[in-house]
Amino acid sequence: MPLLEVRRDVCLAHYSCGGDVARLRLVRRSSLGAGASVSTRPGLTVAVASKHGTSLDWSNLAHWASACVLVAAAARSELPGLGRFGAALAARAAEAVWVALPQVASNRTACGGASGLPALVSRGEPSEMFALLALASARVAVEALGNGSAPSRAAAAAIGGKSVLLCRDIAPGPRAYTCFDALIRARWSDAALGGRHAMLDALEAVSGRAGAAARAATGE
């Protein structure tokens, strides 16, 4: 099973910010009734969330870094071969890219001067590292989606502090939905899949693609 869930025209059902926000319910936009209360986030949204074993605590920086690396590695492995579907997603990314952190309900503060990165309050202290890691993984995903083309590099380079969406920015109210033109997120799973960590599968797949490209370039 792919490590990434890649969807178009999908909507997020109501959930509450705070606590252990976890398995978000996604529904097809076409399944919503005519009178549904809908707000739409245009472009491409890359959602990043932390799950380490049974823990859904995003404030552990090591676990958060692991989640971000998984998104980036899986993107390098799975997104370049999506064909027309990938091209359609890349076109959405050219319009706008958002980095959604649905678990993060903390306040954001300004630190780091003119960096433009939001500092998220984790365990009582503000840090820019959470946003920085999420933004970096989203940049990798966008470049992988466009196979490193000039438009995809430009879309990735445009991702910055203002691209970050916290829980309150995307959580719909009761009987309401937040819809996304395009969405990429890691699939929820246990830390170990058949005795292996999902990140190992992603990294090995990236290594395999790199090896195949090198062999093709040298004619082996």
Disulfide bonds with the S-S distance in Angstrom:
Cys11-Cys179 1.96
Cys17-Cys167 1.90
